[in-house]
Amino acid sequence: MTKSIGIVLIMIGVAWWVLPAGAASPSTQPATQPSTQAAKELTLDLGDKVTLKLVQIPAGKFTMGSSPETEGGRNQDEVQHEVTISKPFFMGVTHVTVDQFAAFVKDSGYKTEAEKHGWVLGFEIRDGKPGSKVVDGASWRNPCFDGQKGDHPVVQVYWNDAKAFCDWLSKKSGKTVLLPTEAQWEYACRAGTKTAYPWGDKPDAGKGWANAADQSLQKKFPNAPAWMNFFSWDDGFVFTAPVGSFKPNAFGLYDMIGNAGQWCADRYGKYKEGAATDPTGADTGDRRVVRGGSWDGGPSVCRSAYRMNYFSPVGLGGYGFRVVVAASVD
């Protein structure tokens, strides 16, 4: 891949925060409430005293997508439909961290796409405004922003890098480690809710729940254009935060919204009509689904139903991932 691809991406508006925010209203109750029993846990050994903790997510049904009647700021690709998750699965309690990714690289000798290409698509601040920029030499080791530490979510990783991590950990652990499907991701994010956000329908009620486009980020962009939206609260972090710094959802998952966008296994495409069981996305296409918003995601982007999509060979400063493992049925 060459820098020309990055320039094209900039021209088509790869910075997703341009989308307007909308005020969502209350919704109905979910089709299936999460179990109140203590969840099972799974811990995988990555070597060098580094581990990765997962929690079991029960099987169930939910309404995927958002309602045009009850949720503002939605997109047309969020068509509501009933989805059945037929089998339980384990999901990473947090994003894969810098330290966890480093354990993978040390053990395997893997070199990420950004390291091989020598550049990533990042951002810069120009006259108090955010802008996309090709950043030479940036990678997961040296992102296009300051403050990354070992317990932060790894970013500047391509979809291919995330899959390579899963393949390595599958061999190392003897488990089948995968990126979550988009349906698994939204089901786990909602954790029994059917509101715009895991915390409810009001964006302003999200303080303490997520690291997103908050007032501390707005100070970095004093001349941000009118279409750029921020939450009313200050989460204490401008860029990424240590994983697990905010409230978990009902399934015990942290940072399902905010901190870093999460690559999913699916190719991006329109939802198929009607109810679905364990859907796996479009059959063809060059774009992969990204979910969860990020540290620079505003109220619209950080909704549970919001769908981002990017070319597989893109490693933005707000993108990371978490993993899933199949669970045996007792």
C-alpha positions as CSV (number, residue, x, y, z in Angstrom):
1,M,0.0,0.0,0.0
2,T,1.3,3.5,-0.8
3,K,0.8,6.9,0.6
4,S,-1.6,7.7,-2.2
5,I,-4.2,5.5,-0.5
6,G,-3.9,7.6,2.6
7,I,-4.4,10.8,0.7
8,V,-7.5,9.3,-0.9
9,L,-8.8,8.4,2.5
10,I,-8.3,11.9,3.7
11,M,-10.1,13.3,0.8
12,I,-13.2,11.1,1.4
13,G,-13.4,12.2,5.0
14,V,-11.8,9.4,7.0
15,A,-12.2,11.5,10.2
16,W,-15.5,10.1,11.4
17,W,-16.2,12.7,14.0
18,V,-17.8,15.0,11.4
19,L,-21.1,13.3,11.9
20,P,-23.7,15.3,13.8
21,A,-25.0,14.3,17.2
22,G,-28.7,13.8,18.0
23,A,-30.6,13.6,21.2
24,A,-32.0,10.1,21.7
25,S,-35.2,9.3,23.5
26,P,-36.3,6.5,25.7
27,S,-36.8,3.1,24.1
28,T,-38.5,-0.2,25.0
29,Q,-37.1,-3.0,27.1
30,P,-34.8,-5.6,25.6
31,A,-36.0,-9.0,24.3
32,T,-33.8,-10.9,26.7
33,Q,-32.4,-9.6,30.0
34,P,-28.8,-10.6,31.0
35,S,-28.4,-13.4,33.5
36,T,-28.0,-12.2,37.1
37,Q,-25.7,-15.2,37.9
38,A,-22.0,-14.6,38.4
39,A,-20.3,-14.9,35.0
40,K,-17.6,-17.4,34.2
41,E,-14.2,-16.1,33.5
42,L,-11.3,-17.3,31.3
43,T,-7.7,-16.2,31.5
44,L,-5.2,-16.8,28.7
45,D,-1.5,-16.8,29.3
46,L,0.4,-14.6,26.8
47,G,3.9,-15.3,28.3
48,D,6.3,-13.1,30.3
49,K,3.6,-12.9,33.1
50,V,1.2,-11.2,30.8
51,T,-2.4,-12.5,30.7
52,L,-5.6,-11.6,29.0
53,K,-8.9,-11.9,30.9
54,L,-12.2,-12.7,29.3
55,V,-15.8,-13.1,30.7
56,Q,-18.5,-15.4,29.4
57,I,-21.4,-13.7,27.6
58,P,-24.6,-15.8,27.7
59,A,-26.6,-16.7,24.6
60,G,-29.8,-14.7,24.0
61,K,-31.8,-12.5,21.7
62,F,-31.7,-8.7,21.2
63,T,-32.8,-6.0,18.9
64,M,-29.9,-4.9,16.8
65,G,-29.8,-1.4,15.3
66,S,-31.7,1.8,16.2
67,S,-35.2,3.1,15.8
68,P,-35.8,6.1,13.5
69,E,-38.8,7.0,15.7
70,T,-36.9,7.0,19.1
71,E,-33.2,7.6,18.4
72,G,-31.8,10.8,17.0
73,G,-28.4,11.0,15.3
74,R,-28.8,7.6,13.7
75,N,-27.8,6.5,10.2
76,Q,-29.8,4.6,7.7
77,D,-27.6,1.5,8.0
78,E,-28.8,0.9,11.6
79,V,-32.0,-0.9,10.5
80,Q,-33.6,-2.7,13.5
81,H,-33.9,-6.4,13.4
82,E,-34.0,-9.3,15.8
83,V,-30.8,-11.2,16.3
84,T,-30.2,-14.5,18.1
85,I,-26.8,-15.2,19.6
86,S,-27.3,-19.0,19.8
87,K,-24.2,-19.9,21.8
88,P,-22.4,-18.3,24.8
89,F,-18.9,-16.9,24.2
90,F,-16.1,-15.3,26.1
91,M,-15.2,-11.7,25.3
92,G,-12.1,-9.8,26.5
93,V,-13.0,-7.7,29.5
94,T,-11.1,-4.8,28.0
95,H,-9.4,-3.9,24.7
96,V,-6.1,-5.7,24.0
97,T,-3.5,-3.4,25.6
98,V,-0.2,-2.2,24.5
99,D,1.6,-4.7,26.8
100,Q,-0.5,-7.6,25.6
101,F,0.2,-6.7,22.0
102,A,3.9,-6.3,22.8
103,A,3.9,-9.9,24.2
104,F,2.5,-11.1,20.9
105,V,5.2,-9.2,18.9
106,K,8.0,-10.4,21.2
107,D,7.0,-14.0,20.9
108,S,6.2,-14.1,17.2
109,G,8.5,-11.5,15.7
110,Y,5.5,-10.0,14.0
111,K,5.8,-6.6,12.3
112,T,2.6,-4.6,11.9
113,E,1.4,-3.2,8.6
114,A,2.2,0.3,9.7
115,E,5.8,-0.7,10.6
116,K,6.3,-2.3,7.2
117,H,4.8,0.7,5.4
118,G,6.6,3.3,7.5
119,W,3.5,5.5,8.0
120,V,0.0,5.7,9.3
121,L,-3.0,7.9,8.8
122,G,-3.1,10.1,11.9
123,F,-4.2,13.6,12.8
124,E,-2.8,17.0,13.6
125,I,-4.1,20.2,15.1
126,R,-4.1,23.1,12.7
127,D,-5.2,26.5,14.0
128,G,-7.1,24.9,16.8
129,K,-8.9,22.5,14.5
130,P,-8.4,18.7,13.9
131,G,-7.2,17.5,10.6
132,S,-6.1,14.2,9.1
133,K,-2.5,13.7,8.2
134,V,-0.1,11.0,7.0
135,V,2.3,10.5,9.9
136,D,5.7,9.0,8.9
137,G,7.2,6.6,11.5
138,A,4.1,6.2,13.6
139,S,2.8,2.8,14.7
140,W,1.5,1.0,17.7
141,R,4.8,1.6,19.3
142,N,4.7,5.3,18.7
143,P,1.1,6.5,18.0
144,C,0.3,9.9,16.5
145,F,-0.5,11.3,19.9
146,D,1.1,11.5,23.3
147,G,0.5,9.6,26.5
148,Q,0.3,5.9,25.4
149,K,1.3,3.5,28.2
150,G,1.3,-0.3,28.6
151,D,-2.1,-0.5,30.1
152,H,-3.8,1.6,27.4
153,P,-5.5,0.0,24.4
154,V,-3.2,-0.7,21.5
155,V,-3.9,1.6,18.5
156,Q,-2.6,2.3,15.0
157,V,-3.3,-1.4,14.3
158,Y,-4.8,-2.6,11.0
159,W,-7.5,-5.2,10.8
160,N,-4.8,-7.6,9.5
161,D,-2.7,-7.0,12.6
162,A,-5.7,-7.7,14.9
163,K,-6.4,-11.0,13.1
164,A,-2.7,-11.9,13.3
165,F,-2.8,-11.4,17.1
166,C,-5.9,-13.7,17.2
167,D,-4.2,-16.4,15.1
168,W,-1.1,-16.3,17.3
169,L,-3.1,-16.5,20.5
170,S,-5.1,-19.4,19.1
171,K,-2.0,-21.4,18.6
172,K,-0.5,-20.4,21.9
173,S,-3.6,-21.1,24.0
174,G,-5.2,-24.0,22.2
175,K,-8.4,-22.0,22.1
176,T,-10.1,-20.5,19.0
177,V,-9.5,-16.8,19.4
178,L,-11.3,-14.5,17.0
179,L,-12.4,-10.9,16.5
180,P,-16.0,-10.6,17.5
181,T,-18.7,-10.5,14.9
182,E,-20.6,-7.2,14.7
183,A,-23.7,-8.9,16.2
184,Q,-21.7,-10.3,19.1
185,W,-20.2,-6.9,19.7
186,E,-23.5,-5.0,19.8
187,Y,-25.1,-7.7,21.9
188,A,-22.3,-7.6,24.4
189,C,-22.2,-3.8,24.4
190,R,-25.9,-3.5,25.1
191,A,-25.8,-6.1,27.8
192,G,-29.6,-6.2,28.1
193,T,-30.2,-2.5,27.3
194,K,-32.0,-1.1,24.4
195,T,-31.2,2.6,24.9
196,A,-28.9,4.8,22.8
197,Y,-26.0,4.3,25.2
198,P,-25.1,1.7,27.8
199,W,-25.9,4.2,30.4
200,G,-29.3,5.3,29.0
201,D,-30.7,7.7,26.4
202,K,-29.1,11.0,27.6
203,P,-25.6,11.8,26.4
204,D,-25.0,14.0,29.4
205,A,-25.5,11.1,31.8
206,G,-22.4,9.3,30.5
207,K,-19.9,10.8,32.9
208,G,-17.9,8.0,34.4
209,W,-18.9,5.6,31.7
210,A,-16.6,6.3,28.8
211,N,-13.5,8.1,27.5
212,A,-14.9,10.0,24.5
213,A,-14.9,13.5,22.9
214,D,-15.2,15.4,26.1
215,Q,-14.4,18.9,27.4
216,S,-10.7,18.1,27.8
217,L,-10.5,17.2,24.1
218,Q,-12.5,20.3,23.2
219,K,-9.8,22.4,24.8
220,K,-7.4,20.9,22.4
221,F,-9.6,22.0,19.5
222,P,-10.6,25.6,20.6
223,N,-11.6,26.5,17.0
224,A,-13.4,23.2,16.2
225,P,-16.0,23.6,13.5
226,A,-19.6,23.9,14.5
227,W,-20.4,20.3,13.2
228,M,-17.9,18.8,15.6
229,N,-19.8,17.7,18.8
230,F,-18.5,17.0,22.3
231,F,-20.0,15.5,25.4
232,S,-20.7,18.0,28.2
233,W,-18.5,16.2,30.7
234,D,-14.8,15.9,31.3
235,D,-13.6,12.3,31.5
236,G,-10.1,13.2,32.6
237,F,-8.3,12.0,29.4
238,V,-7.6,13.8,26.2
239,F,-6.5,10.7,24.2
240,T,-6.6,7.0,25.3
241,A,-7.0,6.0,28.9
242,P,-5.8,3.0,30.9
243,V,-8.3,0.2,30.2
244,G,-10.9,-0.4,32.9
245,S,-10.8,3.2,34.1
246,F,-14.6,3.6,33.7
247,K,-17.8,1.8,34.7
248,P,-18.3,-1.7,33.3
249,N,-21.6,-2.7,31.7
250,A,-23.9,-5.4,33.0
251,F,-21.8,-8.1,31.5
252,G,-18.7,-6.9,33.2
253,L,-17.1,-5.4,30.0
254,Y,-15.2,-2.1,30.2
255,D,-14.8,0.5,27.5
256,M,-17.3,-1.0,25.1
257,I,-18.0,2.7,24.3
258,G,-15.0,5.1,23.8
259,N,-11.3,4.8,24.4
260,A,-10.5,3.1,21.1
261,G,-12.7,1.9,18.2
262,Q,-12.9,-1.9,17.9
263,W,-12.3,-3.9,14.8
264,C,-14.9,-6.6,14.2
265,A,-14.6,-9.7,12.0
266,D,-17.3,-8.7,9.6
267,R,-17.1,-7.1,6.2
268,Y,-19.3,-4.0,6.2
269,G,-22.6,-4.1,4.3
270,K,-26.3,-3.6,4.8
271,Y,-28.0,-5.8,7.3
272,K,-29.9,-8.6,5.7
273,E,-33.7,-8.3,6.0
274,G,-35.6,-10.0,8.8
275,A,-34.5,-11.9,11.9
276,A,-31.0,-13.4,11.9
277,T,-29.2,-16.0,13.9
278,D,-25.4,-15.6,14.5
279,P,-25.0,-13.2,11.4
280,T,-21.4,-12.7,10.1
281,G,-21.8,-9.7,7.9
282,A,-21.5,-9.1,4.2
283,D,-20.1,-11.9,1.9
284,T,-17.8,-9.5,0.0
285,G,-16.3,-6.1,0.3
286,D,-13.1,-4.3,1.1
287,R,-14.3,-2.5,4.3
288,R,-14.4,-4.0,7.8
289,V,-16.7,-3.0,10.6
290,V,-15.4,-0.9,13.5
291,R,-17.6,-0.4,16.6
292,G,-17.6,1.6,19.8
293,G,-16.5,5.1,19.0
294,S,-13.2,6.3,20.4
295,W,-11.5,8.9,22.5
296,D,-12.5,11.5,19.9
297,G,-16.1,10.1,19.3
298,G,-19.0,12.5,19.9
299,P,-22.5,11.7,21.1
300,S,-23.7,10.2,17.8
301,V,-20.6,8.1,17.2
302,C,-20.6,6.6,20.7
303,R,-24.1,5.1,20.5
304,S,-24.4,1.3,20.9
305,A,-25.9,1.0,17.3
306,Y,-23.4,3.2,15.5
307,R,-21.5,1.5,12.7
308,M,-18.1,2.6,11.4
309,N,-16.4,1.0,8.5
310,Y,-13.0,1.3,7.0
311,F,-10.7,-0.4,4.6
312,S,-8.8,-3.3,6.2
313,P,-5.4,-1.6,5.5
314,V,-6.1,1.3,7.7
315,G,-4.6,1.8,11.2
316,L,-6.0,5.0,12.7
317,G,-5.0,6.5,16.1
318,G,-8.3,5.7,17.5
319,Y,-8.6,2.1,16.5
320,G,-7.8,-1.0,18.5
321,F,-9.6,-4.3,19.2
322,R,-10.7,-6.9,21.7
323,V,-11.1,-10.7,21.2
324,V,-13.6,-13.5,21.8
325,V,-13.4,-17.2,22.4
326,A,-16.0,-19.8,21.9
327,A,-17.5,-21.2,25.1
328,S,-18.6,-24.7,25.7
329,V,-22.3,-25.2,26.6
330,D,-22.8,-27.0,29.9
